[in-house]
Amino acid sequence: MNNEQIEAFVEVLVPIIEERINKGN
């Protein structure tokens, strides 16, 4: 993976992870 792919991956994953954390609390 190159940096652009990693950045796109993170941009998609972070909001999903944050939603899961917020729903869990």
N, C-alpha and C positions, 0 to 999 in steps of 0.2 A: 504493500500500500504506500502511496505517496502522501505528502502532507495535505494536498487538496482533498484527497479521499478521506483522510482522517478527520479533517475539519468538518466536512459534510456529514460524516458519520456522527460526530459529537453534537453537531447542531440539531440533528434529529433525535438523538438519544437523550440528551440532557432534559428537554421539556417532558419527555415521557417518564423519565425517572423522577423528576420533581412532582409530576402529577401523582405517581404511585406513592411517594412519600406523603404528600398532602392528604391523599385518600386514606392512608394507613393511620393517620393521627385523628 
